Amino acid sequence: MLSGKNPLRGEDLLEVRDQAKRGPFETSRRNLIVGGAVMVTAFGLVKESLSYQANPGGGAAPDGNNQGETDMNMITTKDGTKIYFKDWGTGSTVVFSHGWPLNADAWDAQMLFLGQKGYRVIAHDRRGHGRSSQPWTGYNNDTFADDLATLIETLDLKNVTLVAHSMGGGEIARYVGRHGTKRLAKMVFIGAVPPLMLKTEKNLGGLPLSVFDGIRSGIAGNRAQFYKDVSAPFFGYNKPDAKVSLGVQEEFWRLGMQSSIIGSYECVKAFSEDDFTEDLKKIDVPTLFIHGEADQIVPVNDASVLAAKLVKGAKLKLIPGAPHGLCTTHADLINADLLAFLRV
């Protein structure tokens, strides 16, 4: 019933009649149009606000193609490749270089720990890996080192501690060889490949080329299965007394499959055949080498044991029973070693 206190006016009755003719679809359609206009206006205001924050001085916004430009945690290298990076915390800066075929997420245990201890922690996805671009070319240590230099220079990082695992060790060694140590405070190599993995006349303790040809065949043939298979020796899970974590193995597989097949394939040559001897000799900042004595991927005696002798004043720590993936399996120990070295 209609209330006598609030009778409908004539124009109100006409509106009710018109709505009845239009039906519920037309009414909803009208509301959507009005609501959509409001949303477009709001989005425009937000976009304008974000644009101003990114370019408060006004003028044309960056076009996204300039070397060193940052865009949503991306930098652009000199060949136009986009490199993704994570940048957490404040304080003294630690920059991480990941191993093959992973990405920056492989450092989560170390980045969380050091970030909570008051450090600024940064890790990037190497080109062809993770969230970075997947170009066809550039999978060599000179380019990797230059990509790292672009990151460091774009963020204007100083007094940096570089920390690298496995293949990343070659990247940071070559960084020093090409760019020096003027922006560095310290360096840490963990289970790293330098000075040289391949067996040669001058490196008789290295691994034969057939080993690396086998890796390339596994990648080209069925890399999904290959990554599952290699995860066992990577973490030492093929040992009789190993405490296997399927979650850790699945994470290794997931990160590996985020890499491009061309990137993971070409990186085999980069980490196995490059000689980093002369790069290591140029290091003149405090340096720590950490390596697992049970490493089945990068044999310790032909890697960190030799590399530490090439860096003046370097310290070497060998961890009994630790596998190649010791940043995960022995995270508490690695974290403690890193913190102690950073605080010296």
Helices and strands as residue ranges (DSSP letters): H 10-54, E 74-76, E 82-88, E 93-97, G 104-107, H 108-116, E 120-124, H 141-154, E 160-165, H 167-179, E 184-190, H 209-234, H 246-257, H 261-273, H 277-281, E 287-292, G 300-302, H 304-310, E 315-319, H 326-329, H 331-343
